[in-house]
Each structure stands twice: as structure tokens, then as C-alpha cells.
Amino acid sequence: MAIGSTIHVFTVQLADIDRGVYEDFTLRVARHPSETDAYMMTRVLAYCLEYEEGIEFGTGVSTTDEPAVLVRDLTGSITAWIEVGAPDAARLHAGSKLAGRAAVYTHRDPEFVMAAWRGKTIHRADALVLRSFDAGFIEAAVALLARRNALSLSLTEGELYLELGGTTLSSQVHEHRLA
């Protein structure tokens, strides 16, 4: 019998001062057995930091035609392709062609991630944004995870403040560009 996904619930209070987004919402996040806690935490942060009307999680790690997080307009067309981790250049190329914009959030070394893309064809590579966090930030957040989580996020001038499990963490949200 296959092991099923583990469901984590996040009650989120989001204050993204940089974009003027203030929302309260609940996320039910299915963590696939092959998905690490660090990947899941980065996926949740990507969802929150990209939050807008029409945002949703992709259908899962086994699906190749959708990213980890995406935004659809009212017609159902994908307007934002948001990957997590270290996606390959071909996947980013396809996603960038399909959507109006593409971004990647990583819990890995951003230089390592970008090195794998250099010299490869990525549609609108100059517009692609890779976002990362301070060393140890994701690991510290993962250590606070429970099945039910109250998550408070504030972003101001690129500084992220995260309260999870009664502990406050902070990190700069670093932006890296290929071109």
C-alpha cells in the first residue's frame, strides 16, 4: 500500500507592505511523501509572497505540466508560473512561454541553482526572478512546523518576518537575475 500525503493546515495572516497586500486565509497543504519539509515550507512561502487573486497550488510533484504554484486569470489561463526548488531550464522555458511571468523560490544555494541554467535557453530569461532566503532560515522554520500552524508573515523593504509556533524568524528575500 502506498504512503499517502500528509496534510498540513496553515492559518495565514499576510501583510505584504511592499505590494500592499493584506489578507487572512487558510491553506491546506498536502505534502507528498517524496517532498521534503524544506520544499513544502518554501512552497508555502512562495504562495504567500506571490498571493493575488487566482493563485493556487499546482496539482502535485508528479505533474509536469504545472508548477508548484500558479496564478490563473478569470478565463483559466495561467498568468504566473512559480516554481520551487531547482527546476531545470527546459521546465522554466516552457513555463515562461505559457505564462505572463515566471519566478522561482528556492531553499537551496541560489548560485548552484542559477549555474544549472546558464547557457540554456529560457524564454524571457531577463525577466525571470529567483528568490532565496538567508542561510538557515528555511531550516529554522521547518523545525517549527506542526500539522496545524498559525503563520504570520510580514514583508517590508524586502525583509520577511515570519511568526510560526510562537517563534519569530526573519530573513531578507534575496532576488537574483540571470541577465
Disulfide bonds with the S-S distance in Angstrom:
none
